[in-house]
Amino acid sequence: MRLHMKIINKLFYSFILLFLSANVLSAKEDYRIEDQPMALEEALSIPASGTLKQKDNGFIYLDLDNAFIDAVVPQLDMPGELRPRPTATKSMGAHISVFHEKEGVQPVELGQSFHFDIKDIRSFTLHTRDGLKKLWVISTDSPELEELRESYGLGPKLKGYDYHISLGKQMPTAPDGWQDKHEFSWFDLSDEPTDDLDTEGDFVIVDSPQVLETAKKVNQVGQLCLKSNGYSYVNVDDAFVENVANLLPTEGDFKPLPTGSKKLGAHISVLYEDEMIGKEIWDFVDAGDWFSFEVRDLRYFDRKTGNGIKRYWLLAVDAPGLQRLRKHYGLKPKLQGHDFHITLGTEEIVEAVLPEAA
């Protein structure tokens, strides 16, 4: 009897361990099922079928009713904003990817109708050439599409992923009227200790009293801005570039940072897009706040390119408030480990050609 109970206990604990392991594995999935009852209800009300079509490049997809985007996206409740896939004329609009062009399939079923079932609404973060993207999709199940792919000797799912309808990408937003704010950030007014500027690194500090005197005559404050792609920067007076660029001790072809209307102009980079999306900073309430800084030195760093060496000239600035802002969002106090700075422009350096030995 005791032996029998020991066997039962062992089986029970083995089952518990197996259950926990399965849950740990499922927790590592690269997507998040979102609780969006209104959007899901809207999606379930749309006919779940589409027509198989092919693009000129060979990509094959199931063309769907654009209501899957136009009607579902407004029902999503999330921080920031979702920028939907375009559904205008000449765009693919709502669709389910079926065959990648590299698979080289020419199905005879083009023009036929295929059905699917709505499963859930998901979000996931994707690494692309352009950086991180937070995407939202409607996940679907379609035995008909699985059978179609298998009939051409391929796996049942494209790249092994569930069939889905892409809704759009989630992006950070700033408060309404942020451009009209005039208050200094409380990060700027705090006395929390911050790191000092680096005195050495992959850069050269240039002794130029005239440049520093000229730069320090410019008002050393700026407004924290948010671009539509999620990049955040402090907008500063273009005089930092326009008054200083012609004083730099350059020798090669120098191109100052473009300033003026419709140009980014003089600025201090604060948060890159990948950081905003990676840390899920969707409601960027600090946009519009003002920050002070101090120009501390003139420096440059060189980068090798296919055409020679490109030299980047910049003004290093001390900006304690910006360090505190980054730390508040769980980031390192300095952007990519570099001091905050105002880029002045780039210089093309011609490498000296040594004479050949006799």
C-alpha positions in Angstrom: 0.0 0.0 0.0 2.8 2.4 1.0 4.7 1.5 -2.2 1.5 2.2 -4.2 1.1 5.6 -2.6 4.7 6.5 -3.3 4.2 5.7 -7.0 1.1 7.8 -7.0 2.9 10.7 -5.3 5.8 10.5 -7.8 3.4 10.6 -10.7 1.5 13.5 -9.2 4.7 15.6 -8.7 5.9 14.6 -12.1 2.7 15.9 -13.5 3.0 19.2 -11.5 6.6 19.7 -12.8 5.5 19.0 -16.4 2.6 21.5 -16.0 4.9 24.2 -14.7 7.5 23.5 -17.4 4.8 23.9 -20.1 3.7 27.2 -18.6 7.3 28.5 -18.4 7.7 27.6 -22.1 4.4 29.2 -23.1 5.5 32.4 -21.2 8.4 32.7 -23.6 6.2 33.2 -26.6 7.1 36.3 -28.5 3.6 37.8 -28.5 1.1 39.0 -25.9 -2.7 38.2 -26.1 -4.4 41.5 -25.5 -7.7 41.9 -23.6 -9.7 43.9 -26.2 -13.3 42.8 -26.0 -14.8 45.5 -28.1 -12.3 45.2 -30.9 -12.6 41.4 -30.8 -16.3 41.6 -31.0 -16.1 44.0 -34.0 -13.7 41.6 -35.7 -16.0 38.6 -35.2 -18.9 40.5 -36.9 -17.0 40.8 -40.2 -17.2 37.9 -42.7 -14.2 35.7 -42.2 -13.3 34.9 -45.7 -11.2 36.4 -48.5 -10.0 36.0 -52.1 -6.5 34.6 -52.9 -4.5 37.1 -54.8 -0.9 37.6 -56.0 1.3 40.7 -56.3 3.6 41.4 -59.2 6.6 40.3 -57.2 5.0 36.8 -56.5 3.8 37.5 -53.0 0.5 35.7 -52.4 -2.1 36.8 -49.9 -5.8 36.5 -48.9 -7.5 39.8 -49.7 -10.0 40.7 -47.0 -12.6 43.3 -46.2 -10.8 46.5 -45.0 -13.3 46.7 -42.1 -10.8 44.4 -40.3 -8.7 47.6 -40.1 -11.1 50.5 -40.5 -13.7 49.2 -38.0 -11.5 47.3 -35.6 -8.7 49.7 -34.9 -10.9 52.5 -33.5 -12.2 50.0 -30.9 -8.7 49.3 -29.5 -8.0 50.7 -26.1 -4.3 51.2 -25.5 -1.7 53.9 -24.4 -0.1 55.9 -27.1 -1.7 55.4 -30.5 -2.1 52.7 -33.1 -1.2 53.8 -36.6 -3.2 51.5 -38.9 -2.1 49.9 -42.1 -3.2 51.9 -45.1 -6.5 50.8 -46.7 -6.7 53.5 -49.4 -6.8 52.6 -53.1 -3.6 50.9 -54.4 -2.7 49.7 -51.0 -2.9 46.0 -49.9 -5.2 46.9 -47.0 -6.4 44.1 -44.8 -4.9 40.7 -45.8 -3.5 37.4 -44.6 -0.1 36.5 -45.9 -0.1 33.0 -47.5 3.0 32.4 -49.6 6.2 34.4 -49.6 7.5 35.4 -53.0 10.8 33.5 -52.4 8.8 30.3 -52.1 8.1 30.5 -55.8 4.6 29.2 -55.8 2.2 29.8 -58.6 -1.1 28.5 -57.3 -4.0 27.6 -59.6 -6.3 28.6 -56.8 -5.9 32.4 -57.4 -9.3 34.1 -57.3 -10.8 31.4 -55.1 -12.3 32.1 -51.7 -10.8 30.7 -48.4 -12.2 30.9 -44.9 -10.6 31.4 -41.5 -11.6 31.7 -37.8 -10.8 34.7 -35.6 -8.7 33.6 -32.5 -7.6 36.7 -30.6 -5.9 40.1 -30.8 -2.2 40.1 -30.2 0.7 42.5 -30.0 4.4 41.7 -30.3 7.7 43.6 -30.7 9.6 43.0 -33.9 13.2 43.8 -34.7 13.5 45.3 -38.2 16.1 47.1 -40.3 14.5 50.4 -39.1 14.6 49.4 -35.4 12.0 48.0 -33.0 8.3 48.0 -34.0 5.4 47.2 -31.7 2.8 45.6 -34.0 -0.8 44.6 -33.3 -2.6 41.8 -35.2 -5.8 39.7 -35.3 -4.7 36.1 -35.0 -6.6 33.6 -37.1 -6.8 29.9 -37.7 -7.4 28.5 -41.2 -7.2 24.8 -41.9 -8.1 25.6 -45.5 -4.9 27.8 -45.9 -2.8 25.1 -44.2 -4.1 22.5 -46.6 -3.3 24.9 -49.5 0.3 25.3 -48.5 0.8 21.6 -47.8 -0.6 20.8 -51.3 2.5 22.7 -52.7 4.9 20.7 -50.5 5.4 23.5 -47.9 4.8 23.7 -44.2 1.2 24.4 -43.1 2.0 28.0 -41.8 4.1 30.7 -43.4 7.4 30.9 -41.5 5.8 28.8 -38.8 3.6 31.7 -37.5 -0.1 31.8 -37.0 -2.0 33.3 -39.8 -2.9 36.9 -38.9 -4.3 40.2 -40.1 -1.9 43.1 -39.4 -3.7 46.1 -37.8 -0.9 48.6 -37.4 2.0 49.7 -35.2 1.8 51.2 -31.7 3.6 54.5 -31.3 4.3 57.0 -28.4 2.2 60.1 -28.2 2.7 63.5 -26.4 0.0 65.4 -24.4 -2.3 67.7 -26.4 -0.9 71.2 -26.7 2.6 70.1 -25.6 4.2 72.6 -28.0 2.7 75.4 -26.0 4.1 74.4 -22.6 6.5 76.9 -20.9 7.4 75.2 -17.7 10.8 73.7 -16.8 10.8 70.0 -16.1 11.0 68.9 -12.5 13.9 66.7 -13.6 15.7 70.0 -14.4 15.0 71.5 -11.0 15.9 68.4 -9.0 19.2 68.2 -7.0 19.6 64.4 -7.6 23.3 63.8 -8.4 24.3 63.1 -12.0 27.4 62.0 -14.0 29.9 64.5 -15.1 31.1 64.8 -18.7 33.7 62.3 -19.9 37.2 63.6 -20.3 38.4 60.9 -22.6 36.9 58.4 -25.1 36.7 57.9 -28.8 36.8 61.7 -29.3 39.2 64.6 -29.3 38.6 67.7 -27.2 39.7 70.9 -29.1 40.9 74.0 -27.2 39.0 76.8 -28.8 38.1 79.7 -26.5 36.5 81.7 -29.3 34.0 78.8 -30.1 33.1 78.4 -26.5 32.6 82.1 -25.9 30.4 82.4 -29.0 28.4 79.3 -28.0 27.8 80.5 -24.4 26.2 83.7 -25.7 23.3 81.7 -27.0 20.4 80.9 -24.7 21.2 77.5 -23.2 17.7 76.2 -22.8 15.4 74.1 -25.0 12.1 72.3 -25.3 11.8 68.5 -25.2 10.1 67.4 -28.5 8.7 64.1 -29.8 8.8 63.3 -33.5 6.2 61.1 -35.1 8.6 58.2 -35.3 9.1 58.2 -31.5 12.4 60.0 -31.5 12.8 62.5 -28.7 15.1 65.5 -28.6 15.6 68.9 -27.1 15.1 71.7 -29.7 17.7 74.4 -29.2 18.6 77.7 -30.9 20.0 77.3 -34.4 22.5 79.9 -33.5 24.6 77.2 -31.9 25.3 76.0 -35.4 25.0 79.2 -37.5 27.2 81.3 -35.2 29.8 78.6 -34.4 30.3 76.5 -37.6 32.5 79.1 -39.4 34.8 79.3 -36.4 35.7 75.6 -36.4 39.4 74.7 -37.1 38.5 72.6 -40.1 40.7 71.8 -43.1 38.6 69.6 -45.3 35.1 70.0 -46.9 32.8 70.9 -44.0 29.0 70.7 -44.2 27.2 72.4 -41.3 24.1 70.8 -39.8 21.1 72.0 -42.0 19.0 74.6 -40.2 16.0 76.7 -41.1 12.4 76.0 -42.0 11.4 72.3 -42.1 14.8 71.1 -40.8 15.5 69.4 -37.5 18.2 72.0 -36.9 20.2 72.3 -33.8 19.2 69.8 -31.2 20.2 67.4 -28.4 19.2 63.8 -28.9 17.6 62.4 -25.7 15.7 59.2 -26.4 15.9 57.0 -29.5 12.9 55.3 -31.0 14.1 51.9 -30.0 14.3 53.0 -26.4 10.8 54.4 -26.3 9.3 51.3 -27.8 11.5 48.9 -25.9 10.6 50.5 -22.6 7.0 50.9 -23.7 6.9 54.7 -23.2 3.6 55.3 -24.9 2.3 58.3 -23.1 5.3 60.6 -23.2 4.0 63.2 -20.7 7.3 65.0 -20.5 7.1 66.2 -24.1 7.0 70.0 -24.2 8.9 70.5 -20.9 11.9 72.8 -20.9 15.4 71.9 -19.9 18.6 73.9 -19.3 22.1 72.8 -20.2 25.6 74.2 -20.3 28.1 74.1 -23.2 31.3 72.6 -21.8 33.7 71.9 -24.7 34.2 71.5 -28.4 35.1 68.0 -29.7 35.1 65.8 -32.7 35.2 62.1 -33.5 36.2 60.3 -36.7 34.4 57.5 -38.5 35.8 55.6 -41.5 33.5 55.4 -44.6 33.8 54.1 -48.1 35.0 57.5 -49.2 37.5 58.1 -46.5 37.2 59.6 -43.0 34.2 61.6 -41.9 34.7 63.9 -38.9 31.8 64.9 -36.7 32.1 68.2 -34.9 29.9 68.8 -31.8 29.5 70.9 -28.7 29.4 68.7 -25.6 26.8 69.9 -23.1 26.2 69.2 -19.4 22.4 68.5 -19.0 21.6 67.0 -15.5 17.9 67.2 -16.1 18.1 65.0 -19.2 20.2 62.4 -17.3 17.5 62.3 -14.6 14.8 62.0 -17.3 16.4 58.9 -18.8 17.0 57.3 -15.4 13.3 57.8 -14.6 12.4 55.6 -17.6 14.8 52.9 -16.6 17.6 53.9 -19.0 21.2 54.6 -18.6 21.7 58.4 -17.9 23.6 59.0 -21.1 22.3 58.1 -24.6 24.4 55.2 -25.9 27.0 56.0 -23.2 27.9 59.3 -24.9 27.7 62.8 -23.4 24.7 64.9 -24.6 25.8 67.2 -27.4 24.8 69.5 -30.2 26.1 68.3 -33.6 27.6 71.2 -35.6 28.3 69.4 -38.9 30.6 66.9 -40.7 34.0 67.3 -42.3 35.5 65.1 -45.0 39.0 64.2 -44.1 41.4 63.3 -47.0 43.8 60.6 -45.8 47.4 61.2 -46.7 48.8 58.9 -49.4 52.3 57.7 -48.5 54.8 57.5 -51.4 55.7 54.0 -52.6 59.1 52.6 -51.6 61.7 52.8 -54.3 
